[in-house]
Every structure is written in C-alpha cells, then in structure tokens.
Amino acid sequence: MLPIPDKQVDWFQLLLDVQRKGYTLVNISSAIDVPRTTMLGWRDLEASPRHQDGERLIALWCNVTANQRADLPMTTKWGGLSGFRHG
C-alpha cells in the first residue's frame, strides 16, 4: 500500500515570507502573542503551532503579504517525512 501524501502549511516558508516584508521574529512574536523561542521551533521544523496560534500567524501572513488564505505555502508529508520545499 502506498502512503497518501498529507498537505500541511509550510510554517518555515510562511515565517520567511513575513520576514521578507520587514518583520523580525520579535515583531511577529509580539503581533501574534507567542514567544519568539516557540516560533523558532516552528521555523526549524521541530513543531507545528497550536490551532489558535497558527490561525493568528496565518492572519498576519495574509495581512502582510496581501495574499489570500488559499495561497498559503504548503508542503507535503509522506509517511511521516516532510517533503522538499521549492524555492
């Protein structure tokens, strides 16, 4: 049986997109009320945010990038392994 790919938000790319718009991790941390060290875990692919934290970060990303939620950067997870990102 082949594994079924699981699409999920690419938190690394999402944070990078916001940073490219001039926000630092400290700015993002303050805007979404999450400790900077927690965001480092998301960025470094060690963890995913809790639902409410992820929703606040997605809202910030939409506001800062002027993109729609449907445009979120996504990654594919195969059998417990994260897929490759495209630049």
N, C-alpha and C positions, 0 to 999 in steps of 0.2 A: 504494500500500500504506500503510495506516495504522500509525503506531507503536504498539507494545504497551507499556502502562504497566508500570513496574518499581517495585514496592513496596520501600521500604527504611526502616530505622529513622530516625526524626526525632531526630537527636542533639541538636539545639538544644532541642527540647521536653523530651527526656529529662533533659538537664542542668538545664533550668529547673524541672522537677518536683522534682528533688533539692534544688535551691537553695531552693525554696519550703518545703521541710521543714526549713530552717535550716542547711543545709550551704553553706559558701563554696567557691569554686573551689579554694582552698588545702586545705580539708578533703577535698574529692573527690579532688584530686591525691594527697594522702597515702594515702587509703583504697585507691586503685587503682594506686598507684605509677607515675604518669605525670606528666611535667612540666606545670605549670599552663599554660605557653605552648602546649603541644601541644593541651590541651583548648580553649584559645581558638580554635584553628584548627577544631576540630570544631564548636564553638558558632557560629562565624561562617560556617559552611557552606563553608569552604575545603577541608576534608579530612574523611575518614572514618577512624575508628580501625583499627589493625591488629586482626585477629580476636581475639587474646587480650586486648587492651586493651578492646575493645568488650564482650567477654564479662564482664570484671570490672566494667565500668560498668553493664551490664545487671543483673548480680547485685546490685550496690549499689542500683540503682533499685528492683528487686523488694523488697529488704530494707527500704529506707527508706519506700517508698510502700505496702507491703503489697499490691502488685498482682502478678499472675501474668505470666509471660513473654508469654502470648497477648495481654495488654493493652498491650504496648509501643506507644508513639506511632509511627505510621508516616506516611510521606509518599510521594507518587507522583512518579516521574521519567518524563517524556515526552520521548523523543527527545533525551536529554542535558540537558534543562532540568528543574529541580526544580519540583514543583507547589506550589500555595499551601497554607499552613497554615490550619487553622481554630482559632479561639480557644477 
